[in-house]
Amino acid sequence: MRRLPPLNALRVFEVAARTGSYAEAASELGLTHGAVSRQIALLENWMGQRLFSRSGRRMVATPTARIFAAEVSGAFERVTAAAEACGRPDARRILRVNAPASFAMRWLIPRLALFHGAYPSVEVVVTTVSTVHEELRGGFDVAIRRGVASAGAWPHHRAMPVLDDVDTLIMSPALFAERPILSPADLEGHTLLASETRPGDWTDWLQAAGLPHLISRSRTVFDHFFMTRQAVLDGLGVGIGPLPMLDIDIAAGRLVTPLPQIEVSRTGYVALIPTGIDSDTPAGRFVAWLAAEGMTER
């Protein structure tokens, strides 16, 4: 008989380490803060060492705990995949997809009805992250991140290219009608809107437009691109937008691209599933569908 750690405590530990918070773990699991603390203490007693240390008002995972959490998360993913592969073939599958917020809102969610039409037995649940560099640790079946699909780029995961990312200038139709930008020089005097989650967008575009003297100009900076997009829609200034994620807005006339000939290619998006997951699973079929959808945009 294997001498296993307490499994419920392992589940609580994995969520606490992944979220970095006892309170968030309690919320995700539907437990009280005290119940989370007791389960962590039970696991620490079994392992004979502390797994979290206090930092201010938060409990922070130790280096050993972070390594252990990554292994536990991988084990849970393998159990989930095995259960899905061996489960009832007619059972409704829940597929957890984790993606950057802007990608999810502007590209993925508007297309999900197409996937549901092709695979009605799979229910896709989308969660978002505020940064494309969020750790790949538990809580989802498919992750979408900015990056490349080269060998070794994503340890323990298989990567499939999904969508290219090209930057160009964007503005509202109303602002364009009031102060049109017909050449790069017309950008002078406009308010520049930028995003913390897309650093370098303005620098690279201004270089490509032959306007390096504007690189040092001050900008209004928002923490996420979806906030920047809203400010552009409201006519508060001009921004740099990623195509094809904004194709829907452009087709609907909500945004215009005044200088479409000036584009800057950026690192695109890849879909990631744990190594060993078969292509004939909900996760594998979803990734193949994503790649096919992305191909239609190229």
Sequence and secondary structure as in RCSB ss.txt:
>XXXX:A:sequence
MRRLPPLNALRVFEVAARTGSYAEAASELGLTHGAVSRQIALLENWMGQRLFSRSGRRMVATPTARIFAAEVSGA
FERVTAAAEACGRPDARRILRVNAPASFAMRWLIPRLALFHGAYPSVEVVVTTVSTVHEELRGGFDVAIRRGVAS
AGAWPHHRAMPVLDDVDTLIMSPALFAERPILSPADLEGHTLLASETRPGDWTDWLQAAGLPHLISRSRTVFDHF
FMTRQAVLDGLGVGIGPLPMLDIDIAAGRLVTPLPQIEVSRTGYVALIPTGIDSDTPAGRFVAWLAAEGMTER
>XXXX:A:secstr
      HHHHHHHHHHHHHT HHHHHHHHT  HHHHHHHHHHHHHHHTS SEEEETTEEEE HHHHHHHHHHHHH
HHHHHHHHHHHS TTS EEEEEEEEHHHIIIIIGGGHHHHHHH TTEEEEEEEESSTT    SS SEEEEES   
TTSSTTEEEEEEEEEEEEEEB HHHHHHS   SGGGGTT  EEEETTSTTHHHHHHHHTT GGGTTS  EEESSH
HHHHHHHHTTS EEEEEETTTHHHHHTTS B S TT  EEEEEEEEEEETT  TTSHHHHHHHHHHHHHHTT 
